[in-house]
Amino acid sequence: MERRRVVIMGAAGRDFHNFNVYFRNNPKYEVVAFTAAQIPGIENRRYPPELAGHLYPNGIPIYPEEKLPELIEKYDVDEVVLSYSDLLYEDVMHKASLVLSCGASFVLLGPKDTMLESRKPVIAICAARTGCGKSPTSRRVVSILHKRDFKVAVVRHPMPYGDLRKQVAQRFASLEDLKKYKCTIEEMEEYEPHIKRGAVVFAGVDYEKILRMAEEEGDVVVWEGGNNDFPFYKPDILIAVVDPHRPGHEVGSYPGEVNVRMADVIVISKVNTAKPENVKKVEENVMRINKKAIIIKAALEISVEDPKLIEGKKVLCIEDGPTVTHGHMPYGAAYIAAEKYGASEIVDPRPYAVGSIKKAFEEYKHLQRVLPALGYGERQMKELEEVIRKADCDLVLIGTPVDLTRVLKVDKPVVRVSYELVEVTRPDLEETLFDILGSRWLGK
């Protein structure tokens, strides 16, 4: 039987997982290429033969997504599998229309074909969009489990932007491990807060190997999703976080709506800073498509050590990169803190942008007075340093979970902004988690 030829569209994460669990040893298909998007510098690599398996002795090439029509024609492709997240529905259908117009079928793989099962309980935290508050929700869940003396293994959605051979299955138990694996700023933003709280974090490329490692160390596996992807592991509890600053996205993004529909628990975050009418709209949308879910409303509490340092100052606000770029949020915690604590001016970073940072502002035109913390490699980190150095400001406000001063040379005074999830309705997350899992897994 002739194998169906496949291209997998991705962004160095879900694409590799879909290949590993569905295509790698499947004699019905031949994956002729991956395409890469969203993250700079992840194309023009090769998925190595050590990971690709016996059907792919030469590995699989990775091309820029712009070459997709050319690849479909060159390889006479039968199917193109969309395998990355955080897309609005309009964007998904534009990609589908492009694929169909080139003659191939457009495919989405679902949870049944891609979720791995664990012998330990799995609590998954996902979201409707990037930047909803998924990470602080994960930190809250881990703290609840630690309080009851459970060992927690946090498994983070993949971000393998370097040498894939060295990133098969990684374990992060100390800040030194971040240096050891040469983590990007995006990786550090996700791993560092958990490490500082005593949790071990796992990530990489082969998520079956990663799961077996996590099961050896944790009584509970906490899946922390990336962007708005659904979990790689079959969860005992699925928590989906939604954002009232972007009402309607919970029913207008892929695969965010999948998470909202599947969720056992919906956390409506940022209720302390969102408009009440937007909170109501999000709640109504959630209840319309998922009547079984428990809804918890929560604040994202913003804090700084010394608010007086901000008052009356010209500040440069640095925010979590994915949240304010492809997550389409115009601002984040640093901007909110600047307004809350009386900054005299929030500096527009665009006149000082260089290189890939400048390109990001050109692509994401909704960005104006925040600087995305893009640092997917040494070159981009140097560009970020240059923007900060050139900016005409008195103070740099950093609203990312990682201490950027550890990895960047910042020549101006710095104030870090923290944010934590605080539930404002009952039942809260602790009551809900133990009520759902009950005595079978965790006890009461």
C-alpha positions, 0 to 999 in steps of 0.5 A, a space after each residue: 500500500 502506498 504511504 500517504 505523504 504528509 506535511 506537519 505545520 508547527 512551531 517546535 512543540 505540538 508538531 513533534 509530539 503529533 509525529 511521535 505519537 501518531 506518525 513515527 511508527 505508522 507505515 500508512 504515512 510518510 511525513 516528508 517535512 515539517 514547517 515552522 512558524 511563530 518562533 524565529 530561528 526554528 526553521 531550516 533544521 532537521 528532526 533528527 533520525 535518532 528521534 524520527 525512528 526506523 522509517 526515517 533514517 535520514 530524519 525529516 527536514 524543517 522548512 519555513 511555513 512560507 514554503 508550504 505551497 512549494 512543498 505540497 507541489 514538490 512532494 505531491 502531499 496528500 495531507 497537511 496536519 495543523 499542529 500548533 496553537 494560539 490561532 484565531 479561527 480566521 487564521 485557521 481557515 486561511 491556512 486551511 484554504 491555502 492547503 486545500 487550494 494546493 490540492 491537499 487535505 487539511 487535518 486536525 488530530 484530536 485528543 484520542 489520537 495524541 493523549 498519553 495515559 499516566 499511571 499517576 493522577 494528572 492535573 492539566 492547566 490549559 487556557 483559551 489564549 496565551 497570557 490568560 493566567 495559566 502559569 500563576 494558576 499552575 503555581 497555585 495548583 502546585 502550592 495546594 498539592 505541596 501544602 498536603 505533602 504531595 510530591 509534584 512533577 510539573 511537565 511543561 508544554 515543549 519549547 525545543 528551540 535548540 539542538 533537538 538531540 540534546 532536548 529529548 527529555 530534560 529535568 530542571 531542579 535548580 536554576 543551574 539547570 537553566 544554564 546547563 540546558 542554555 534555556 531561552 528567556 521564554 523557557 526560563 519564564 515558565 521553569 524558574 517560578 516552579 523551581 524556586 517553589 521546590 517543584 521539579 520541571 520536565 520538558 523536551 521533545 519525547 513526551 512519553 519518555 518525559 512522562 515516565 521520568 515524571 511518574 518516577 518522581 511525582 505523586 501527581 503530574 501537573 501538566 502546564 500547557 503552552 499557549 492554548 494547546 490541549 494536553 499531551 497527557 489524558 487528565 484526571 482534571 482539566 482546568 481551563 483559564 479564560 481572560 475577560 480582557 479578551 472577551 469572545 476569544 474563549 469561543 473564537 480561538 483554536 484550540 482554546 475553545 477545545 479546552 473550554 469545552 473539555 474542562 472540568 474547571 474554568 478559571 475566569 482570571 483577572 476579574 480585578 482588572 477587567 470590566 464587569 461586563 466583560 467578565 459577565 460575557 466570558 462567563 455566559 460564553 463558558 456556560 453556553 458551551 460547557 454546562 458541567 464545568 465548575 466556574 471559579 473567578 480569580 484575581 491576578 494580584 499585581 505587586 512590587 516591593 517598593 511602589 514609591 520607586 515607580 511614582 513620577 518616573 518615566 518607565 519602560 515596561 517589559 512584558 511576557 513575549 508570547 502574551 503580547 505578541 501572538 497572544 494579542 494582549 496589548 499590555 501585561 503586568 508591568 503596564 498595569 503596575 506603571 498605571 497603578 503606582 503613578 508613573 509619569 510616563 510609559 515610554 514607547 519602545 518602538 523608536 528604539 527597536 532593532 533587528 528582530 524586535 523591530 520586526 516584531 513591532 511591525 508584525 504585531 501592530 497592536 503593540 505600542 507602549 510595551 516591550 515584549 521580552 523576546 529572547 529565543 537565542 543569544 542574538 535576540 537577547 543582545 537586541 533586547 539589551 540594546 533596546 533597553 539601553 537606547 530607551 529614554 527612561 528613568 526605570 525599567 519595569 519587568 513584568 515577566 516571571 523570570 529575573 531578566 537581570 540574571 541573563 541580560 545586562 541592564 544599565 538602568 534601575 529595575 523594578 520587578 512586578 509579581 503577579 499571583 492568582 487569588 480566587 475570589 469565589 467559592 468553591 476555590 481551587 483547593 476545594 474543587 481539586 480534592 472534591 473532584 479527585 476524591 479519595 481515589 487518588 489524593 484523599 480528603 
